Amino acid sequence: MYRILLIAFVLIFAGGCTYTAKITDGATAVERKQYDVAVPMLQREYKRAKSRGQQGAIAMNLAISYRETGRDEPAVEWFQTAYDNGVGPDALREKAAALKRLERYEEAIQTYTDLGFEIGSRYEFRKDIAGAELAMRLKAEREAQKVPEYEVTPVAFNSAGADYAAVALNDQLVFTSDRSAATGEETYKWTGRSFSDIFTTDDPTSGAVSPFNPSVNTEYNEGTPAFSPDGNTMYFTRCSPPAKRSDAYCGIYRSERTGGGWSPAEKLPFVTPDANFMHPAVSADGTRLIFSANLNEGWGGYDLYTVDRLPDGNWSQPDLMNRAINTDGNEQFPTLDGDTLYFSSDGLEGLGGLDIFRTWPMEDGRYAAPRNLKMPINSGADDFAYIIVQRNGTGVGSTTTGYFSSSRPGGAGSDDIYAYTKTVLPPPPPSPDPVVYRNVLDVTVVEKIYEEPGNPRSRVLGLRPVPNATVIASIGDQSRTVSTNEEGQLSLVLADDQLYQFRAERPDYLSDEGRFSSRNLPRDPEAPEQRYELELEIEKIFRNQEIVLENIYYDFDESSIRQDAQPTLNELAEVLTLNPDIRIELGSHTDCRGRDAYNQTLSQARAQAAVDYLISKGISTDRLAARGYGESQPIAECVCERCTEDQHQLNRRTTFRILE
């Protein structure tokens, strides 16, 4: 549920006033992220559905709504119902993920295995199956322990909402919650609860809590606080409403203690308006922040970054932490105990959802290979925000106490805070074998699996490896050309502190490029061999077949390229740069409303605007053609006066085709 409150609530205000319009059906409620509103609507609509197709679509939306409001038990059943009514593999994929979150690992493995056979690629679900198998092994190991390493109990102040990210401030515990006492009268229609605020408790063993200072809490979402060592500076996440026609992004804010209160919060200067900045953690000397962000230069999803507060009070630019920590998944909720970094990841091998990992800088300055904290700290659900509050003794038999957050089943709400006591157990005997350090990168060339083979407009079911593809690996001025094996893979031992560039090619495919940095990868005697993965996705060339470009929008009666369309066109420009021998046609289509001649002229202007944008990115004019189709080639066949708005939207599209 962490994703609802701090990752995806970037969408809370998206769409502006359209989200205040009355919702009259379940599908619209789901589209607008109003999942709590959607559930009762969809239940009624399913009973009235007259066809198998209608039942499947409604069941899928209902399962998604249950998932997004933290109710995985009914979600499993409705995903299965959706699959039984023809929704396809996506429903089984979601069912398997929900089973994993519920720790029904054997059922999850079987479902993932069935999925692999159905779409024709076991590769697609290898990590999911490996994580479930790891969870079963760890569960057996824990049950065999004579003395448990961890004792875990939920805290008394958990509510029926979401409570998470506890931190210590003097004798208080400060945490995030969307309980009914939060500021503001509005209901967050995603969850059916309040927007999140920061709260505090003087006694974690009681249920008594109080709102944090009103200069920090607002009617919007605040959360994940962190404090300087002296307790006088507070850093936290806030998501406030966007300006007109802009997206809502989360930022990191700072507030200073002033007498008995706190100053109005200010956004930190390194926060940019085009990404989410969240989950700050403060170093022991107060001069460094570690945080999570989804910046373009990251390795994928959310990554961890560091910034330093300089002697003049300014901040350095964010520095991306290395690939031993960051993955192509999500790394979030960092916390610090001295120089030991705890964080959560769904990209490292784990038990399901986010798992908590621990790492620390070694003598050479590199971070150790991240260690999974295992069960019972980690579960099949999301586990995050691990902190240490107190140590009692040193050595074997000593204990550590603290808190972490989890969305595991059986809690009071969607997210809950848990207290733990960790006992230091005797270490395992050292290995007599000499330590040999190896960092290995597995590069896999993959392609999309289409629901209708040969039709790039059909649904993508997953990815499969491409055997015998050519990969050109480069380090600086040196390059080497190799071929992938029958599993579409090649493996290489990495040299230290290098930036590797890869290019994948195959006849009749569009080439792809990727990169991997071995900067500061660990040399950890307890985990001397580390393996990393990189996917290169090559696209089969479908000549003279129309492919829709997603997220290309125009203002009414306008042809100029809007800012929110530029990322898609930038990606197309990169494809054309990587594949200099192909020519494309950019096509623009309107819906049926308006005069034929007007639609033809407007669509031609829009297609030409897309071509002009690509030319501005360095693509040669002779590789591009612009063609406006007006309303002549609709995808959705309907009588114009009876077309739904969704059908009109399908017909309004920008496309490209690769020419002979």
VOGU-3710 file (C-alpha; in Angstrom, 3 decimals, decimal comma):
1> myrilliafv> 0,000/0,000/0,000  3,041/2,294/0,179  2,555/2,794/-3,555  -0,849/4,390/-2,953  0,353/6,913/-0,457  3,729/8,037/-1,666  4,537/6,665/-5,100  1,325/6,883/-7,009  -0,309/9,769/-5,259  1,375/11,810/-7,938
11> lifaggctyt> -1,958/11,086/-9,616  -4,166/12,512/-6,892  -4,616/15,849/-8,545  -3,963/14,817/-12,152  -6,704/15,972/-14,425  -7,630/18,951/-12,299  -11,322/19,703/-12,127  -12,287/16,606/-14,140  -11,770/14,584/-10,975  -14,532/16,474/-9,234
21> akitdgatav> -17,060/15,400/-11,860  -19,668/12,910/-10,726  -18,675/9,283/-11,274  -21,543/7,228/-12,700  -19,900/3,867/-13,506  -17,175/1,625/-12,117  -14,866/1,749/-15,133  -14,676/5,548/-14,945  -13,981/5,361/-11,205  -11,073/2,976/-11,857
31> erkqydvavp> -9,764/5,167/-14,673  -9,717/8,125/-12,270  -8,041/6,106/-9,497  -11,136/6,285/-7,273  -10,881/2,628/-6,305  -12,860/2,791/-3,092  -15,696/4,428/-5,007  -15,439/1,813/-7,762  -15,939/-1,331/-5,648  -19,696/-1,103/-4,901
41> mlqreykrak> -20,435/0,168/-8,407  -18,604/-2,742/-10,024  -20,271/-5,286/-7,763  -23,693/-4,068/-8,919  -22,600/-3,894/-12,558  -21,254/-7,467/-12,521  -24,658/-8,798/-11,433  -26,309/-6,957/-14,329  -23,735/-7,913/-16,994  -25,308/-9,807/-19,892
51> srgqqgaiam> -22,246/-11,189/-21,697  -19,076/-13,044/-20,809  -16,983/-10,181/-22,179  -18,734/-7,647/-19,969  -18,315/-9,898/-16,927  -14,599/-10,305/-17,632  -13,953/-6,564/-17,962  -15,947/-5,744/-14,810  -14,296/-8,557/-12,828  -10,834/-7,275/-13,816
61> nlaisyretg> -11,654/-3,734/-12,717  -13,108/-5,046/-9,461  -10,004/-7,133/-8,771  -7,773/-4,112/-9,469  -9,872/-1,998/-7,102  -9,538/-4,589/-4,347  -5,795/-4,780/-4,979  -5,343/-1,018/-4,847  -7,287/-0,764/-1,583  -5,229/-3,500/0,079
71> rdepavewfq> -7,708/-6,397/-0,109  -5,802/-9,193/-1,796  -8,022/-12,088/-0,687  -11,028/-10,977/-2,775  -8,654/-9,702/-5,471  -7,372/-13,262/-6,043  -10,885/-14,561/-6,625  -11,878/-11,731/-8,951  -8,673/-11,991/-11,010  -9,500/-15,670/-11,524
81> taydngvgpd> -13,071/-14,737/-12,482  -11,714/-12,211/-14,967  -9,452/-14,864/-16,506  -12,295/-17,387/-16,694  -14,310/-14,777/-18,600  -11,722/-14,213/-21,286  -9,589/-11,314/-20,009  -6,413/-13,259/-20,764  -2,962/-13,687/-19,188  -2,905/-10,262/-17,507
91> alrekaaalk> -5,520/-11,497/-15,031  -3,437/-14,573/-14,141  -0,324/-12,435/-13,763  -2,115/-10,214/-11,261  -3,570/-13,228/-9,456  -0,085/-14,734/-9,044  1,279/-11,467/-7,630  -1,597/-11,276/-5,137  -0,983/-14,901/-4,082  2,643/-14,017/-3,464
101> rleryeeaiq> 1,683/-11,027/-1,323  -0,586/-13,370/0,671  2,389/-15,779/1,077  0,532/-18,542/-0,750  3,804/-19,325/-2,477  3,100/-22,779/-3,886  -0,064/-21,530/-5,579  1,845/-18,497/-6,885  4,597/-20,697/-8,382  2,031/-22,896/-10,114
111> tytdlgfeig> 0,219/-19,868/-11,507  3,450/-18,303/-12,793  4,422/-21,652/-14,360  1,043/-21,919/-16,098  1,463/-18,357/-17,327  4,858/-19,143/-18,830  3,375/-21,983/-20,853  0,405/-19,871/-21,919  2,380/-16,929/-23,338  5,265/-19,077/-24,568
121> sryefrkdia> 8,033/-17,712/-22,330  9,199/-19,042/-18,972  11,748/-16,226/-18,955  9,092/-13,615/-18,212  8,366/-15,007/-14,729  11,753/-16,378/-13,657  12,306/-13,744/-10,958  8,813/-14,168/-9,556  9,246/-17,931/-9,253  12,755/-17,574/-7,790
131> gaelamrlka> 11,477/-15,148/-5,161  8,651/-17,501/-4,143  11,082/-20,436/-3,915  13,443/-18,317/-1,777  10,558/-17,408/0,532  9,690/-21,075/1,035  13,320/-21,915/1,878  13,620/-19,025/4,332  10,352/-19,984/5,976  11,637/-23,542/6,509
141> ereaqkvpey> 14,956/-22,237/7,886  13,159/-19,965/10,344  10,937/-22,765/11,578  14,065/-24,860/12,185  15,769/-22,167/14,309  16,020/-23,104/17,998  16,373/-19,447/18,992  14,513/-17,017/16,710  16,541/-14,049/15,526  13,529/-11,700/15,460
151> evtpvafnsa> 10,363/-11,268/17,499  7,788/-9,069/15,763  4,564/-7,526/17,118  2,199/-4,832/15,750  2,162/-1,578/17,722  -0,873/-0,506/19,726  -1,425/2,755/17,832  -2,067/1,232/14,396  -5,369/2,341/12,879  -7,783/0,976/10,279
161> gadyaavaln> -6,028/3,172/7,712  -2,386/3,227/6,674  0,293/3,809/9,352  3,952/3,662/8,361  7,469/5,148/8,353  8,036/5,623/12,091  11,125/7,576/13,233  12,369/8,539/16,684  12,470/12,174/17,820  13,806/12,453/21,367
171> dqlvftsdrs> 11,313/10,428/23,454  8,614/10,530/20,785  7,818/8,338/17,819  6,818/10,278/14,680  5,032/8,487/11,842  2,770/8,870/8,792  -0,943/8,044/8,773  -4,117/8,652/6,804  -6,375/8,060/9,811  -9,510/10,148/10,159
181> aatgeetykw> -7,779/12,721/12,384  -5,671/13,924/9,444  -5,986/17,548/8,316  -8,712/18,501/5,858  -12,274/17,485/5,130  -11,712/15,878/1,721  -11,669/12,111/1,258  -8,950/10,541/-0,864  -11,170/8,555/-3,221  -8,396/6,100/-4,059
191> tgrsfsdift> -8,540/4,662/-0,553  -11,808/6,054/0,827  -9,800/7,550/3,701  -8,179/10,870/4,526  -5,066/12,342/2,941  -1,929/11,421/4,894  -0,431/13,553/7,679  2,432/13,267/10,125  1,510/12,160/13,662  3,360/11,589/16,926
201> tddptsgavs> 3,016/9,428/20,021  4,720/9,789/23,406  3,969/6,192/24,356  4,187/3,563/21,584  2,678/0,976/23,919  -0,575/2,947/24,032  -3,011/3,912/21,317  -2,717/7,635/22,026  -1,448/9,764/19,121  -1,451/13,477/18,265
211> pfnpsvntey> -1,122/15,367/14,960  2,286/16,879/14,315  2,636/20,647/14,048  -0,046/22,323/11,846  2,584/24,326/9,956  3,792/21,010/8,514  0,523/19,131/8,023  -1,776/20,484/5,300  -4,888/19,303/3,481  -2,593/17,469/1,043
221> negtpafspd> -0,354/14,419/1,588  2,620/14,680/3,962  4,750/11,808/5,181  8,072/9,971/5,715  9,707/12,450/8,136  13,422/12,428/8,990  15,242/14,622/11,524  18,706/16,119/11,838  20,874/14,738/14,682  19,987/17,673/16,971
231> gntmyftrcs> 16,265/17,277/16,191  15,926/20,883/15,036  15,548/20,294/11,278  12,866/18,133/9,748  12,838/16,772/6,193  9,704/15,139/4,775  7,718/14,365/1,622  4,827/16,514/0,469  2,630/16,150/-2,606  0,722/19,326/-3,318
241> ppakrsdayc> -1,623/20,178/-6,195  -0,137/21,084/-9,568  -0,496/24,251/-11,536  -2,860/24,222/-14,494  -1,874/21,673/-17,167  1,016/20,253/-15,152  1,450/16,994/-13,306  1,520/16,693/-9,525  4,896/15,553/-8,250  6,116/14,777/-4,763
251> giyrsertgg> 8,940/16,885/-3,337  11,215/16,907/-0,294  10,612/19,802/2,106  12,445/21,196/5,122  11,071/22,801/8,294  13,051/24,273/11,208  12,129/24,123/14,880  11,086/27,557/16,126  10,432/27,767/19,848  7,623/25,344/20,552
261> gwspaeklpf> 6,662/24,876/16,909  8,007/24,461/13,388  8,527/26,951/10,566  6,516/26,824/7,326  8,034/24,161/5,088  10,207/25,037/2,087  10,951/22,792/-0,869  14,647/21,883/-1,149  16,396/23,571/-4,109  17,583/20,393/-5,856
271> vtpdanfmhp> 13,983/19,177/-6,272  12,960/19,568/-9,917  9,359/19,786/-11,196  9,560/16,785/-13,540  10,024/13,877/-11,109  9,052/12,551/-7,678  11,509/13,204/-4,827  10,611/11,259/-1,674  11,662/9,465/1,519  14,582/11,512/2,883
281> avsadgtrli> 17,097/10,010/5,323  19,668/12,135/7,207  23,293/11,166/7,869  24,715/11,054/11,405  26,451/14,422/10,956  23,411/16,032/9,324  25,238/17,037/6,125  23,994/14,346/3,717  20,557/13,238/2,578  19,754/9,939/0,921
291> fsanlnegwg> 16,409/9,914/-0,875  14,379/8,106/-3,537  13,509/9,622/-6,929  12,459/8,551/-10,423  14,814/10,794/-12,400  15,479/10,079/-16,071  19,160/9,267/-15,534  18,331/6,501/-13,048  18,586/2,780/-13,656  14,812/2,257/-13,759
301> gydlytvdrl> 11,819/2,864/-11,504  12,780/4,694/-8,312  16,475/4,870/-7,344  18,423/6,086/-4,329  20,407/9,318/-4,592  22,648/11,304/-2,250  22,981/15,085/-1,854  25,378/16,991/0,410  24,749/20,228/2,263  27,747/22,404/1,476
311> pdgnwsqpdl> 29,521/24,715/3,971  27,770/27,739/2,444  24,370/26,163/3,111  23,684/25,242/-0,528  23,081/21,686/-1,708  25,054/19,632/-4,192  23,376/18,068/-7,214  21,858/14,592/-6,674  24,344/11,732/-7,116  22,957/8,360/-8,233
321> mnraintdgn> 24,033/5,510/-5,948  25,646/2,520/-7,640  24,241/-0,597/-9,264  24,939/-2,760/-6,219  22,039/-0,891/-4,599  19,914/0,464/-7,452  18,174/-1,876/-9,885  15,720/-1,613/-12,756  12,975/-1,948/-10,111  12,170/0,431/-7,236
331> eqfptldgdt> 14,508/1,366/-4,376  12,793/3,405/-1,663  12,398/4,266/2,025  16,092/4,626/2,954  16,997/4,939/6,654  20,398/5,275/8,282  21,867/3,794/11,447  25,320/5,337/11,649  26,818/4,457/8,277  24,582/1,402/7,783
341> lyfssdgleg> 21,942/1,956/5,114  18,592/0,179/5,246  16,306/0,471/2,218  13,511/-1,350/0,431  13,625/-2,804/-3,081  11,449/-4,857/-5,382  14,302/-5,220/-7,898  16,670/-7,261/-5,727  15,830/-10,895/-5,021  13,085/-10,898/-2,417
351> lggldifrtw> 9,977/-12,541/-1,064  7,402/-10,369/-2,851  6,619/-6,658/-3,100  9,194/-4,459/-1,382  11,750/-6,222/0,830  14,060/-4,544/3,344  17,822/-4,779/2,689  20,895/-3,708/4,637  24,252/-2,500/3,330  27,190/-0,466/4,646
361> pmedgryaap> 30,451/1,088/3,371  33,443/-1,246/3,675  37,067/-0,269/4,238  37,611/0,469/0,547  34,614/2,847/0,574  32,401/0,559/-1,502  29,068/-0,582/-0,175  28,701/-4,229/0,800  26,369/-6,403/-1,247  22,829/-5,717/0,070
371> rnlkmpinsg> 21,592/-8,320/2,578  17,943/-9,335/2,638  16,657/-9,146/6,241  14,598/-12,301/5,570  11,577/-13,449/7,556  9,834/-12,321/9,712  10,943/-8,761/8,845  10,205/-9,381/5,178  7,043/-11,006/3,884  5,209/-11,571/0,622
381> addfayiivq> 3,764/-8,045/0,879  5,498/-4,632/1,034  7,994/-4,232/3,887  9,812/-0,941/4,375  11,001/1,896/6,640  13,207/-0,125/9,036  14,699/1,821/11,972  16,778/0,983/15,038  15,795/2,745/18,263  17,824/1,072/21,032
391> rngtgvgstt> 20,677/-1,399/21,568  21,013/-3,508/24,691  24,500/-4,920/25,133  27,024/-6,092/22,558  28,046/-9,456/21,157  26,171/-12,754/20,984  22,899/-12,627/22,926  22,590/-8,824/22,841  19,380/-7,305/21,503  18,286/-4,447/19,254
401> tgyfsssrpg> 14,813/-2,939/19,197  13,120/-0,804/16,584  10,257/-0,553/14,104  9,392/-1,253/10,487  6,282/-0,980/8,295  4,430/-3,634/6,337  1,258/-4,238/4,330  1,265/-7,957/5,249  -2,089/-9,663/5,905  -3,473/-9,693/9,418
411> gagsddiyay> -2,760/-6,079/10,327  -5,155/-3,441/11,600  -5,100/-1,466/8,333  -3,636/-1,386/4,853  -0,143/-0,546/6,192  0,903/-1,110/9,787  3,880/-0,357/12,002  5,542/-3,317/13,724  7,925/-3,354/16,677  10,761/-5,871/16,630
421> tktvlppppp> 13,403/-7,253/18,951  16,478/-8,732/17,288  18,797/-11,095/19,173  22,396/-11,434/17,968  22,991/-15,133/17,218  26,378/-16,884/16,955  27,929/-16,352/13,498  28,296/-19,315/11,124  31,771/-20,888/10,945  34,081/-19,219/8,392
431> spdpvvyrnv> 34,679/-20,941/5,065  38,183/-22,405/4,591  38,109/-21,587/0,867  40,001/-18,540/-0,419  37,895/-15,556/-1,441  37,654/-14,939/-5,185  35,792/-11,775/-6,160  33,664/-11,778/-9,304  31,022/-9,382/-10,543  29,124/-10,976/-13,429
441> ldvtvvekiy> 26,698/-9,259/-15,801  24,088/-11,339/-17,630  22,935/-9,517/-20,770  19,714/-10,872/-22,286  18,323/-9,828/-25,660  14,513/-10,001/-25,636  11,523/-9,230/-27,855  7,831/-8,619/-27,186  5,294/-11,425/-27,335  2,156/-10,177/-29,088
451> eepgnprsrv> -1,254/-11,660/-28,413  -1,721/-11,833/-32,181  1,622/-12,894/-33,693  2,612/-10,535/-36,467  0,288/-7,754/-35,277  2,193/-5,003/-33,394  -1,134/-3,319/-32,539  -2,241/-6,297/-30,458  -1,682/-6,621/-26,716  1,821/-7,365/-25,416
461> lglrpvpnat> 1,781/-10,508/-23,263  5,397/-10,424/-22,109  8,983/-10,807/-23,274  10,964/-13,769/-24,598  14,698/-14,199/-25,233  16,046/-13,830/-28,785  18,672/-16,497/-29,574  21,677/-15,830/-31,794  21,393/-12,049/-31,662  24,509/-9,946/-32,152
471> viasigdqsr> 25,693/-7,860/-29,182  28,428/-5,238/-29,520  29,953/-4,553/-26,090  32,048/-1,393/-25,713  34,272/0,017/-22,975  35,656/3,369/-24,005  37,293/2,924/-27,446  37,410/-0,862/-27,195  34,588/-3,033/-28,479  33,852/-6,713/-28,896
481> tvstneegql> 31,143/-8,418/-30,937  29,567/-11,622/-29,605  26,386/-13,644/-30,147  23,787/-14,610/-27,588  23,214/-18,288/-26,829  19,981/-20,232/-27,329  18,578/-18,520/-24,204  19,275/-15,106/-25,726  21,974/-14,420/-23,143  25,655/-13,694/-22,788
491> slvladdqly> 27,588/-13,348/-19,549  30,748/-11,387/-18,862  32,934/-10,776/-15,843  33,030/-7,052/-15,105  36,128/-4,964/-14,627  36,041/-2,389/-11,853  34,862/1,186/-12,361  33,902/0,961/-16,026  30,919/2,154/-18,043  29,802/-0,587/-20,415
501> qfraerpdyl> 27,783/0,213/-23,540  25,854/-2,516/-25,364  24,146/-2,615/-28,740  21,906/-5,523/-29,760  21,228/-6,262/-33,432  19,514/-8,919/-35,515  18,367/-8,941/-39,143  14,771/-7,662/-39,527  14,797/-6,149/-36,021  15,239/-2,621/-34,713
511> sdegrfssrn> 18,449/-2,316/-32,719  18,550/-1,371/-29,045  21,236/0,004/-26,747  21,846/-0,225/-23,010  24,465/0,659/-20,437  25,814/-0,675/-17,177  28,186/0,976/-14,712  30,532/-1,113/-12,577  31,490/1,941/-10,521  31,981/1,024/-6,867
521> lprdpeapeq> 30,505/-2,470/-7,148  31,142/-4,382/-3,902  34,113/-6,582/-3,074  32,384/-8,292/-0,190  34,136/-11,308/1,390  30,794/-12,649/2,648  29,279/-12,443/-0,842  32,267/-12,485/-3,216  30,277/-13,246/-6,403  27,501/-10,900/-7,421
531> ryeleleiek> 25,345/-11,222/-10,539  23,579/-8,388/-12,302  21,137/-8,326/-15,212  20,634/-6,090/-18,230  17,863/-6,500/-20,816  18,164/-5,242/-24,384  14,776/-5,193/-26,094  14,864/-5,361/-29,870  11,682/-4,813/-31,878  10,758/-6,917/-34,880
541> ifrnqeivle> 10,304/-4,717/-37,963  6,733/-4,783/-39,236  6,875/-2,907/-42,527  3,860/-0,877/-43,648  1,931/-1,706/-40,489  0,472/1,138/-38,441  1,775/1,463/-34,879  0,041/3,879/-32,513  2,254/6,313/-30,623  0,946/6,552/-27,075
551> niyydfdess> 0,612/9,833/-25,153  0,600/12,137/-28,182  -2,007/14,798/-27,479  -2,935/18,103/-29,106  -4,907/21,023/-27,784  -8,336/21,537/-29,323  -8,088/22,959/-32,844  -4,266/23,125/-32,533  -1,449/21,257/-34,271  1,604/22,272/-32,208
561> irqdaqptln> 3,414/19,567/-30,200  2,560/19,839/-26,524  5,242/19,348/-23,883  3,641/16,144/-22,608  3,972/14,624/-26,107  7,700/15,265/-26,341  8,950/12,209/-24,376  7,243/9,803/-26,814  8,671/11,629/-29,825  12,088/11,734/-28,153
571> elaevltlnp> 11,991/7,944/-27,841  11,061/7,645/-31,517  13,981/9,937/-32,397  16,316/7,630/-30,464  14,995/4,617/-32,387  15,593/6,388/-35,687  19,102/7,399/-34,610  19,938/3,797/-33,681  18,513/2,501/-36,955  19,712/4,902/-39,697
581> dirielgsht> 18,517/2,728/-42,608  14,779/2,929/-41,928  12,280/5,488/-43,196  8,953/6,157/-41,501  5,649/7,825/-42,181  4,087/9,876/-39,366  0,306/9,720/-39,616  -2,363/11,710/-37,794  -6,019/10,673/-37,503  -9,062/12,570/-36,240
591> dcrgrdaynq> -12,426/11,335/-35,040  -15,515/11,683/-37,212  -16,786/14,923/-35,733  -16,351/18,060/-37,825  -16,221/18,617/-41,583  -14,169/16,215/-43,698  -12,029/18,922/-45,276  -11,330/20,559/-41,913  -10,295/17,236/-40,340  -8,041/16,464/-43,285
601> tlsqaraqaa> -6,264/19,822/-43,035  -5,900/19,608/-39,247  -4,539/16,054/-39,320  -1,982/16,960/-42,011  -0,783/19,906/-39,906  -0,470/17,684/-36,845  1,488/15,008/-38,722  3,812/17,681/-40,120  4,326/19,115/-36,605  5,481/15,678/-35,409
611> vdyliskgis> 7,849/15,398/-38,380  9,229/18,899/-37,740  9,865/17,963/-34,105  11,869/14,888/-35,161  13,854/17,014/-37,605  14,689/19,362/-34,715  16,156/16,314/-32,954  18,577/15,678/-35,827  16,616/13,206/-37,942  17,129/13,734/-41,684
621> tdrlaargyg> 14,165/15,103/-43,636  14,436/12,411/-46,309  13,739/9,709/-43,708  10,386/11,199/-42,712  7,014/11,595/-44,368  3,939/13,327/-42,920  0,434/12,240/-43,836  -2,889/13,385/-42,469  -5,672/10,838/-42,752  -8,454/12,947/-41,293
631> esqpiaecvc> -11,356/10,716/-40,315  -10,884/8,237/-43,178  -9,377/5,313/-41,219  -11,194/4,820/-37,905  -10,177/1,971/-35,589  -13,494/1,925/-33,751  -16,300/1,297/-36,215  -19,432/3,130/-35,099  -22,078/5,494/-36,384  -20,603/8,921/-35,664
641> erctedqhql> -23,585/10,238/-33,716  -23,570/7,082/-31,570  -19,821/6,738/-30,946  -18,829/6,820/-27,313  -16,124/9,190/-26,114  -13,783/6,192/-25,742  -14,390/5,274/-29,382  -13,699/8,845/-30,473  -10,477/8,734/-28,448  -9,394/5,489/-30,156
651> nrrttfrile> -9,874/7,122/-33,546  -7,931/10,278/-32,586  -4,384/8,988/-32,778  -0,864/9,641/-34,039  0,819/6,701/-35,740  3,985/5,708/-37,525  4,771/3,009/-40,038  8,137/1,759/-41,274  8,262/2,157/-45,039  9,745/-0,281/-47,533
//
